[in-house]
Amino acid sequence: MTAATWYVASLADGQTHLADRVEGALVTARCDSRQFKPLAALAGTPPDQAQICPACRTAMMAGGRRGKR
């Protein structure tokens, strides 16, 4: 599995996801496999922990494994 990048889905709390780039401008969230067009890609771990999706935070702590589909 390739390393995922953090992508901002929206500015609301819990809306920054570990995701994989797919075609075009879309990414696929590792937590629930939904695709979205991110507002931004982050170079490292999000500085504001409230922004991180709870399921993605759990995946990050477990080594980046995919969550439920």
PDB file of N, CA, C and O in Angstrom, chain B, residues numbered from 101:
ATOM      1  N   MET B 101       0.841  -1.168   0.000  1.00  0.00           N
ATOM      2  CA  MET B 101       0.000   0.000   0.000  1.00  0.00           C
ATOM      3  C   MET B 101       0.892   1.238   0.000  1.00  0.00           C
ATOM      4  O   MET B 101       1.889   1.301   0.719  1.00  0.00           O
ATOM      5  N   THR B 102       0.519   2.216  -0.814  1.00  0.00           N
ATOM      6  CA  THR B 102       1.292   3.451  -0.863  1.00  0.00           C
ATOM      7  C   THR B 102       0.949   4.339   0.327  1.00  0.00           C
ATOM      8  O   THR B 102      -0.095   4.184   0.961  1.00  0.00           O
ATOM      9  N   ALA B 103       1.831   5.251   0.608  1.00  0.00           N
ATOM     10  CA  ALA B 103       1.587   6.183   1.707  1.00  0.00           C
ATOM     11  C   ALA B 103       0.465   7.130   1.329  1.00  0.00           C
ATOM     12  O   ALA B 103       0.427   7.647   0.212  1.00  0.00           O
ATOM     13  N   ALA B 104      -0.441   7.355   2.254  1.00  0.00           N
ATOM     14  CA  ALA B 104      -1.547   8.275   2.025  1.00  0.00           C
ATOM     15  C   ALA B 104      -1.113   9.686   2.380  1.00  0.00           C
ATOM     16  O   ALA B 104      -0.134   9.894   3.097  1.00  0.00           O
ATOM     17  N   THR B 105      -1.854  10.634   1.871  1.00  0.00           N
ATOM     18  CA  THR B 105      -1.649  12.044   2.160  1.00  0.00           C
ATOM     19  C   THR B 105      -2.893  12.548   2.873  1.00  0.00           C
ATOM     20  O   THR B 105      -3.990  12.029   2.672  1.00  0.00           O
ATOM     21  N   TRP B 106      -2.713  13.563   3.707  1.00  0.00           N
ATOM     22  CA  TRP B 106      -3.851  14.205   4.363  1.00  0.00           C
ATOM     23  C   TRP B 106      -4.463  15.216   3.403  1.00  0.00           C
ATOM     24  O   TRP B 106      -3.760  16.056   2.843  1.00  0.00           O
ATOM     25  N   TYR B 107      -5.788  15.128   3.216  1.00  0.00           N
ATOM     26  CA  TYR B 107      -6.517  16.050   2.342  1.00  0.00           C
ATOM     27  C   TYR B 107      -7.673  16.676   3.130  1.00  0.00           C
ATOM     28  O   TYR B 107      -8.348  16.008   3.913  1.00  0.00           O
ATOM     29  N   VAL B 108      -7.878  17.965   2.900  1.00  0.00           N
ATOM     30  CA  VAL B 108      -8.955  18.712   3.552  1.00  0.00           C
ATOM     31  C   VAL B 108     -10.200  18.628   2.677  1.00  0.00           C
ATOM     32  O   VAL B 108     -10.209  19.116   1.547  1.00  0.00           O
ATOM     33  N   ALA B 109     -11.260  17.999   3.215  1.00  0.00           N
ATOM     34  CA  ALA B 109     -12.519  17.880   2.484  1.00  0.00           C
ATOM     35  C   ALA B 109     -13.381  19.125   2.662  1.00  0.00           C
ATOM     36  O   ALA B 109     -14.048  19.565   1.726  1.00  0.00           O
ATOM     37  N   SER B 110     -13.365  19.690   3.869  1.00  0.00           N
ATOM     38  CA  SER B 110     -14.084  20.932   4.158  1.00  0.00           C
ATOM     39  C   SER B 110     -13.416  21.562   5.378  1.00  0.00           C
ATOM     40  O   SER B 110     -12.519  20.967   5.974  1.00  0.00           O
ATOM     41  N   LEU B 111     -13.848  22.751   5.743  1.00  0.00           N
ATOM     42  CA  LEU B 111     -13.248  23.439   6.881  1.00  0.00           C
ATOM     43  C   LEU B 111     -13.881  23.056   8.216  1.00  0.00           C
ATOM     44  O   LEU B 111     -13.469  23.561   9.261  1.00  0.00           O
ATOM     45  N   ALA B 112     -14.870  22.176   8.194  1.00  0.00           N
ATOM     46  CA  ALA B 112     -15.519  21.723   9.427  1.00  0.00           C
ATOM     47  C   ALA B 112     -14.586  20.778  10.195  1.00  0.00           C
ATOM     48  O   ALA B 112     -13.704  20.150   9.609  1.00  0.00           O
ATOM     49  N   ASP B 113     -14.789  20.689  11.492  1.00  0.00           N
ATOM     50  CA  ASP B 113     -14.025  19.745  12.303  1.00  0.00           C
ATOM     51  C   ASP B 113     -14.246  18.328  11.787  1.00  0.00           C
ATOM     52  O   ASP B 113     -15.340  17.989  11.336  1.00  0.00           O
ATOM     53  N   GLY B 114     -13.218  17.511  11.854  1.00  0.00           N
ATOM     54  CA  GLY B 114     -13.314  16.108  11.456  1.00  0.00           C
ATOM     55  C   GLY B 114     -13.359  15.888   9.958  1.00  0.00           C
ATOM     56  O   GLY B 114     -13.746  14.806   9.517  1.00  0.00           O
ATOM     57  N   GLN B 115     -12.979  16.873   9.159  1.00  0.00           N
ATOM     58  CA  GLN B 115     -13.092  16.738   7.710  1.00  0.00           C
ATOM     59  C   GLN B 115     -11.752  16.741   6.970  1.00  0.00           C
ATOM     60  O   GLN B 115     -11.697  17.056   5.782  1.00  0.00           O
ATOM     61  N   THR B 116     -10.681  16.394   7.671  1.00  0.00           N
ATOM     62  CA  THR B 116      -9.389  16.184   7.027  1.00  0.00           C
ATOM     63  C   THR B 116      -9.125  14.687   7.069  1.00  0.00           C
ATOM     64  O   THR B 116      -9.099  14.076   8.137  1.00  0.00           O
ATOM     65  N   HIS B 117      -8.931  14.108   5.893  1.00  0.00           N
ATOM     66  CA  HIS B 117      -8.865  12.655   5.764  1.00  0.00           C
ATOM     67  C   HIS B 117      -7.541  12.177   5.199  1.00  0.00           C
ATOM     68  O   HIS B 117      -6.909  12.865   4.397  1.00  0.00           O
ATOM     69  N   LEU B 118      -7.125  10.982   5.629  1.00  0.00           N
ATOM     70  CA  LEU B 118      -6.061  10.263   4.937  1.00  0.00           C
ATOM     71  C   LEU B 118      -6.694   9.760   3.654  1.00  0.00           C
ATOM     72  O   LEU B 118      -7.751   9.131   3.689  1.00  0.00           O
ATOM     73  N   ALA B 119      -6.063  10.029   2.527  1.00  0.00           N
ATOM     74  CA  ALA B 119      -6.674   9.648   1.256  1.00  0.00           C
ATOM     75  C   ALA B 119      -5.611   9.344   0.220  1.00  0.00           C
ATOM     76  O   ALA B 119      -4.441   9.701   0.362  1.00  0.00           O
ATOM     77  N   ASP B 120      -6.058   8.679  -0.814  1.00  0.00           N
ATOM     78  CA  ASP B 120      -5.210   8.334  -1.951  1.00  0.00           C
ATOM     79  C   ASP B 120      -5.746   9.057  -3.179  1.00  0.00           C
ATOM     80  O   ASP B 120      -6.954   9.098  -3.412  1.00  0.00           O
ATOM     81  N   ARG B 121      -4.833   9.625  -3.961  1.00  0.00           N
ATOM     82  CA  ARG B 121      -5.250  10.315  -5.185  1.00  0.00           C
ATOM     83  C   ARG B 121      -5.726   9.289  -6.196  1.00  0.00           C
ATOM     84  O   ARG B 121      -5.109   8.240  -6.377  1.00  0.00           O
ATOM     85  N   VAL B 122      -6.832   9.607  -6.849  1.00  0.00           N
ATOM     86  CA  VAL B 122      -7.344   8.777  -7.938  1.00  0.00           C
ATOM     87  C   VAL B 122      -7.288   9.631  -9.198  1.00  0.00           C
ATOM     88  O   VAL B 122      -6.397  10.472  -9.323  1.00  0.00           O
ATOM     89  N   GLU B 123      -8.185   9.446 -10.106  1.00  0.00           N
ATOM     90  CA  GLU B 123      -8.093  10.181 -11.367  1.00  0.00           C
ATOM     91  C   GLU B 123      -8.476  11.648 -11.217  1.00  0.00           C
ATOM     92  O   GLU B 123      -9.329  12.008 -10.406  1.00  0.00           O
ATOM     93  N   GLY B 124      -7.834  12.471 -12.007  1.00  0.00           N
ATOM     94  CA  GLY B 124      -8.134  13.899 -12.007  1.00  0.00           C
ATOM     95  C   GLY B 124      -7.848  14.545 -10.667  1.00  0.00           C
ATOM     96  O   GLY B 124      -6.801  14.311 -10.063  1.00  0.00           O
ATOM     97  N   ALA B 125      -8.779  15.355 -10.210  1.00  0.00           N
ATOM     98  CA  ALA B 125      -8.608  16.097  -8.965  1.00  0.00           C
ATOM     99  C   ALA B 125      -9.201  15.366  -7.762  1.00  0.00           C
ATOM    100  O   ALA B 125      -9.211  15.912  -6.659  1.00  0.00           O
ATOM    101  N   LEU B 126      -9.691  14.154  -7.951  1.00  0.00           N
ATOM    102  CA  LEU B 126     -10.354  13.430  -6.871  1.00  0.00           C
ATOM    103  C   LEU B 126      -9.381  12.629  -6.021  1.00  0.00           C
ATOM    104  O   LEU B 126      -8.321  12.207  -6.483  1.00  0.00           O
ATOM    105  N   VAL B 127      -9.771  12.431  -4.763  1.00  0.00           N
ATOM    106  CA  VAL B 127      -9.066  11.544  -3.848  1.00  0.00           C
ATOM    107  C   VAL B 127     -10.096  10.601  -3.238  1.00  0.00           C
ATOM    108  O   VAL B 127     -11.290  10.901  -3.221  1.00  0.00           O
ATOM    109  N   THR B 128      -9.627   9.456  -2.736  1.00  0.00           N
ATOM    110  CA  THR B 128     -10.495   8.492  -2.061  1.00  0.00           C
ATOM    111  C   THR B 128     -10.087   8.417  -0.601  1.00  0.00           C
ATOM    112  O   THR B 128      -8.949   8.076  -0.283  1.00  0.00           O
ATOM    113  N   ALA B 129     -11.020   8.738   0.283  1.00  0.00           N
ATOM    114  CA  ALA B 129     -10.763   8.684   1.719  1.00  0.00           C
ATOM    115  C   ALA B 129     -10.547   7.246   2.145  1.00  0.00           C
ATOM    116  O   ALA B 129     -11.291   6.357   1.730  1.00  0.00           O
ATOM    117  N   ARG B 130      -9.542   7.010   2.964  1.00  0.00           N
ATOM    118  CA  ARG B 130      -9.268   5.652   3.439  1.00  0.00           C
ATOM    119  C   ARG B 130     -10.290   5.188   4.470  1.00  0.00           C
ATOM    120  O   ARG B 130     -10.475   3.985   4.651  1.00  0.00           O
ATOM    121  N   CYS B 131     -10.948   6.107   5.141  1.00  0.00           N
ATOM    122  CA  CYS B 131     -11.878   5.719   6.210  1.00  0.00           C
ATOM    123  C   CYS B 131     -13.166   5.101   5.679  1.00  0.00           C
ATOM    124  O   CYS B 131     -13.671   4.137   6.254  1.00  0.00           O
ATOM    125  N   ASP B 132     -13.705   5.646   4.583  1.00  0.00           N
ATOM    126  CA  ASP B 132     -14.999   5.152   4.109  1.00  0.00           C
ATOM    127  C   ASP B 132     -15.073   5.007   2.583  1.00  0.00           C
ATOM    128  O   ASP B 132     -16.143   4.750   2.031  1.00  0.00           O
ATOM    129  N   SER B 133     -13.945   5.171   1.916  1.00  0.00           N
ATOM    130  CA  SER B 133     -13.821   5.000   0.464  1.00  0.00           C
ATOM    131  C   SER B 133     -14.609   6.015  -0.356  1.00  0.00           C
ATOM    132  O   SER B 133     -14.792   5.820  -1.558  1.00  0.00           O
ATOM    133  N   ARG B 134     -15.077   7.087   0.264  1.00  0.00           N
ATOM    134  CA  ARG B 134     -15.785   8.095  -0.529  1.00  0.00           C
ATOM    135  C   ARG B 134     -14.770   8.929  -1.287  1.00  0.00           C
ATOM    136  O   ARG B 134     -13.647   9.137  -0.830  1.00  0.00           O
ATOM    137  N   GLN B 135     -15.183   9.401  -2.448  1.00  0.00           N
ATOM    138  CA  GLN B 135     -14.316  10.250  -3.247  1.00  0.00           C
ATOM    139  C   GLN B 135     -14.737  11.698  -3.083  1.00  0.00           C
ATOM    140  O   GLN B 135     -15.926  12.002  -2.983  1.00  0.00           O
ATOM    141  N   PHE B 136     -13.758  12.588  -3.057  1.00  0.00           N
ATOM    142  CA  PHE B 136     -14.061  14.010  -2.965  1.00  0.00           C
ATOM    143  C   PHE B 136     -12.947  14.813  -3.611  1.00  0.00           C
ATOM    144  O   PHE B 136     -11.832  14.327  -3.800  1.00  0.00           O
ATOM    145  N   LYS B 137     -13.274  16.052  -3.945  1.00  0.00           N
ATOM    146  CA  LYS B 137     -12.293  16.979  -4.496  1.00  0.00           C
ATOM    147  C   LYS B 137     -11.787  17.805  -3.321  1.00  0.00           C
ATOM    148  O   LYS B 137     -12.538  18.614  -2.776  1.00  0.00           O
ATOM    149  N   PRO B 138     -10.535  17.623  -2.917  1.00  0.00           N
ATOM    150  CA  PRO B 138     -10.039  18.295  -1.718  1.00  0.00           C
ATOM    151  C   PRO B 138      -9.829  19.796  -1.908  1.00  0.00           C
ATOM    152  O   PRO B 138      -9.551  20.278  -3.005  1.00  0.00           O
ATOM    153  N   LEU B 139      -9.975  20.512  -0.794  1.00  0.00           N
ATOM    154  CA  LEU B 139      -9.658  21.938  -0.778  1.00  0.00           C
ATOM    155  C   LEU B 139      -8.152  22.147  -0.771  1.00  0.00           C
ATOM    156  O   LEU B 139      -7.647  23.124  -1.325  1.00  0.00           O
ATOM    157  N   ALA B 140      -7.429  21.207  -0.130  1.00  0.00           N
ATOM    158  CA  ALA B 140      -5.972  21.319  -0.025  1.00  0.00           C
ATOM    159  C   ALA B 140      -5.389  19.964   0.341  1.00  0.00           C
ATOM    160  O   ALA B 140      -6.068  19.114   0.917  1.00  0.00           O
ATOM    161  N   ALA B 141      -4.119  19.775  -0.003  1.00  0.00           N
ATOM    162  CA  ALA B 141      -3.335  18.623   0.432  1.00  0.00           C
ATOM    163  C   ALA B 141      -2.330  19.145   1.454  1.00  0.00           C
ATOM    164  O   ALA B 141      -1.752  20.216   1.265  1.00  0.00           O
ATOM    165  N   LEU B 142      -2.122  18.407   2.520  1.00  0.00           N
ATOM    166  CA  LEU B 142      -1.201  18.830   3.569  1.00  0.00           C
ATOM    167  C   LEU B 142       0.109  18.066   3.454  1.00  0.00           C
ATOM    168  O   LEU B 142       0.124  16.881   3.121  1.00  0.00           O
ATOM    169  N   ALA B 143       1.196  18.750   3.730  1.00  0.00           N
ATOM    170  CA  ALA B 143       2.526  18.146   3.610  1.00  0.00           C
ATOM    171  C   ALA B 143       2.822  17.154   4.734  1.00  0.00           C
ATOM    172  O   ALA B 143       3.640  16.252   4.554  1.00  0.00           O
ATOM    173  N   GLY B 144       2.182  17.301   5.874  1.00  0.00           N
ATOM    174  CA  GLY B 144       2.414  16.414   7.007  1.00  0.00           C
ATOM    175  C   GLY B 144       1.122  16.199   7.767  1.00  0.00           C
ATOM    176  O   GLY B 144       0.035  16.400   7.225  1.00  0.00           O
ATOM    177  N   THR B 145       1.234  15.798   9.005  1.00  0.00           N
ATOM    178  CA  THR B 145       0.062  15.595   9.855  1.00  0.00           C
ATOM    179  C   THR B 145      -0.608  16.940  10.120  1.00  0.00           C
ATOM    180  O   THR B 145       0.077  17.925  10.393  1.00  0.00           O
ATOM    181  N   PRO B 146      -1.938  16.993  10.042  1.00  0.00           N
ATOM    182  CA  PRO B 146      -2.633  18.260  10.289  1.00  0.00           C
ATOM    183  C   PRO B 146      -2.289  18.831  11.659  1.00  0.00           C
ATOM    184  O   PRO B 146      -2.306  18.102  12.651  1.00  0.00           O
ATOM    185  N   PRO B 147      -1.974  20.132  11.730  1.00  0.00           N
ATOM    186  CA  PRO B 147      -1.596  20.739  13.005  1.00  0.00           C
ATOM    187  C   PRO B 147      -2.770  20.862  13.976  1.00  0.00           C
ATOM    188  O   PRO B 147      -2.569  20.839  15.191  1.00  0.00           O
ATOM    189  N   ASP B 148      -3.986  20.991  13.457  1.00  0.00           N
ATOM    190  CA  ASP B 148      -5.179  21.120  14.299  1.00  0.00           C
ATOM    191  C   ASP B 148      -5.832  19.742  14.399  1.00  0.00           C
ATOM    192  O   ASP B 148      -6.512  19.309  13.468  1.00  0.00           O
ATOM    193  N   GLN B 149      -5.631  19.062  15.507  1.00  0.00           N
ATOM    194  CA  GLN B 149      -6.138  17.693  15.680  1.00  0.00           C
ATOM    195  C   GLN B 149      -7.655  17.596  15.575  1.00  0.00           C
ATOM    196  O   GLN B 149      -8.178  16.532  15.245  1.00  0.00           O
ATOM    197  N   ALA B 150      -8.379  18.694  15.851  1.00  0.00           N
ATOM    198  CA  ALA B 150      -9.843  18.686  15.734  1.00  0.00           C
ATOM    199  C   ALA B 150     -10.282  18.529  14.282  1.00  0.00           C
ATOM    200  O   ALA B 150     -11.401  18.089  14.015  1.00  0.00           O
ATOM    201  N   GLN B 151      -9.411  18.885  13.348  1.00  0.00           N
ATOM    202  CA  GLN B 151      -9.752  18.783  11.928  1.00  0.00           C
ATOM    203  C   GLN B 151      -9.706  17.352  11.413  1.00  0.00           C
ATOM    204  O   GLN B 151     -10.316  17.047  10.388  1.00  0.00           O
ATOM    205  N   ILE B 152      -8.992  16.466  12.110  1.00  0.00           N
ATOM    206  CA  ILE B 152      -8.799  15.095  11.621  1.00  0.00           C
ATOM    207  C   ILE B 152     -10.059  14.250  11.828  1.00  0.00           C
ATOM    208  O   ILE B 152     -10.661  14.249  12.902  1.00  0.00           O
ATOM    209  N   CYS B 153     -10.432  13.543  10.783  1.00  0.00           N
ATOM    210  CA  CYS B 153     -11.538  12.586  10.845  1.00  0.00           C
ATOM    211  C   CYS B 153     -11.211  11.539  11.912  1.00  0.00           C
ATOM    212  O   CYS B 153     -10.107  10.994  11.912  1.00  0.00           O
ATOM    213  N   PRO B 154     -12.156  11.244  12.828  1.00  0.00           N
ATOM    214  CA  PRO B 154     -11.863  10.260  13.875  1.00  0.00           C
ATOM    215  C   PRO B 154     -11.455   8.884  13.332  1.00  0.00           C
ATOM    216  O   PRO B 154     -10.567   8.243  13.893  1.00  0.00           O
ATOM    217  N   ALA B 155     -12.087   8.430  12.261  1.00  0.00           N
ATOM    218  CA  ALA B 155     -11.728   7.124  11.692  1.00  0.00           C
ATOM    219  C   ALA B 155     -10.331   7.163  11.070  1.00  0.00           C
ATOM    220  O   ALA B 155      -9.583   6.189  11.154  1.00  0.00           O
ATOM    221  N   CYS B 156      -9.986   8.280  10.451  1.00  0.00           N
ATOM    222  CA  CYS B 156      -8.646   8.402   9.864  1.00  0.00           C
ATOM    223  C   CYS B 156      -7.586   8.510  10.950  1.00  0.00           C
ATOM    224  O   CYS B 156      -6.472   8.015  10.781  1.00  0.00           O
ATOM    225  N   ARG B 157      -7.922   9.150  12.057  1.00  0.00           N
ATOM    226  CA  ARG B 157      -6.986   9.229  13.180  1.00  0.00           C
ATOM    227  C   ARG B 157      -6.701   7.817  13.696  1.00  0.00           C
ATOM    228  O   ARG B 157      -5.553   7.484  13.991  1.00  0.00           O
ATOM    229  N   THR B 158      -7.741   6.988  13.804  1.00  0.00           N
ATOM    230  CA  THR B 158      -7.581   5.610  14.247  1.00  0.00           C
ATOM    231  C   THR B 158      -6.715   4.837  13.256  1.00  0.00           C
ATOM    232  O   THR B 158      -5.843   4.067  13.661  1.00  0.00           O
ATOM    233  N   ALA B 159      -6.951   5.038  11.957  1.00  0.00           N
ATOM    234  CA  ALA B 159      -6.152   4.359  10.929  1.00  0.00           C
ATOM    235  C   ALA B 159      -4.700   4.800  11.001  1.00  0.00           C
ATOM    236  O   ALA B 159      -3.792   3.987  10.829  1.00  0.00           O
ATOM    237  N   MET B 160      -4.477   6.087  11.256  1.00  0.00           N
ATOM    238  CA  MET B 160      -3.116   6.602  11.364  1.00  0.00           C
ATOM    239  C   MET B 160      -2.401   5.928  12.531  1.00  0.00           C
ATOM    240  O   MET B 160      -1.239   5.541  12.410  1.00  0.00           O
ATOM    241  N   MET B 161      -3.086   5.790  13.647  1.00  0.00           N
ATOM    242  CA  MET B 161      -2.489   5.171  14.824  1.00  0.00           C
ATOM    243  C   MET B 161      -2.227   3.677  14.591  1.00  0.00           C
ATOM    244  O   MET B 161      -1.328   3.097  15.199  1.00  0.00           O
ATOM    245  N   ALA B 162      -3.027   3.056  13.697  1.00  0.00           N
ATOM    246  CA  ALA B 162      -2.876   1.626  13.412  1.00  0.00           C
ATOM    247  C   ALA B 162      -1.975   1.377  12.207  1.00  0.00           C
ATOM    248  O   ALA B 162      -1.848   0.237  11.762  1.00  0.00           O
ATOM    249  N   GLY B 163      -1.358   2.406  11.681  1.00  0.00           N
ATOM    250  CA  GLY B 163      -0.432   2.224  10.574  1.00  0.00           C
ATOM    251  C   GLY B 163      -1.013   2.463   9.204  1.00  0.00           C
ATOM    252  O   GLY B 163      -0.433   2.028   8.209  1.00  0.00           O
ATOM    253  N   GLY B 164      -2.159   3.153   9.117  1.00  0.00           N
ATOM    254  CA  GLY B 164      -2.712   3.528   7.815  1.00  0.00           C
ATOM    255  C   GLY B 164      -3.549   2.485   7.137  1.00  0.00           C
ATOM    256  O   GLY B 164      -3.829   2.612   5.945  1.00  0.00           O
ATOM    257  N   ARG B 165      -3.972   1.428   7.863  1.00  0.00           N
ATOM    258  CA  ARG B 165      -4.822   0.417   7.239  1.00  0.00           C
ATOM    259  C   ARG B 165      -6.163   1.028   6.866  1.00  0.00           C
ATOM    260  O   ARG B 165      -6.648   1.951   7.520  1.00  0.00           O
ATOM    261  N   ARG B 166      -6.752   0.494   5.802  1.00  0.00           N
ATOM    262  CA  ARG B 166      -8.059   0.983   5.362  1.00  0.00           C
ATOM    263  C   ARG B 166      -9.132   0.598   6.365  1.00  0.00           C
ATOM    264  O   ARG B 166      -9.078  -0.454   7.001  1.00  0.00           O
ATOM    265  N   GLY B 167     -10.108   1.488   6.484  1.00  0.00           N
ATOM    266  CA  GLY B 167     -11.247   1.248   7.356  1.00  0.00           C
ATOM    267  C   GLY B 167     -12.327   0.471   6.646  1.00  0.00           C
ATOM    268  O   GLY B 167     -12.055  -0.240   5.679  1.00  0.00           O
ATOM    269  N   LYS B 168     -13.569   0.605   7.126  1.00  0.00           N
ATOM    270  CA  LYS B 168     -14.688  -0.112   6.530  1.00  0.00           C
ATOM    271  C   LYS B 168     -14.965   0.410   5.133  1.00  0.00           C
ATOM    272  O   LYS B 168     -14.613   1.543   4.804  1.00  0.00           O
ATOM    273  N   ARG B 169     -15.580  -0.397   4.335  1.00  0.00           N
ATOM    274  CA  ARG B 169     -15.958   0.000   2.964  1.00  0.00           C
ATOM    275  C   ARG B 169     -17.432   0.198   2.886  1.00  0.00           C
ATOM    276  O   ARG B 169     -17.954   0.534   1.823  1.00  0.00           O
TER     277      ARG B 169
END
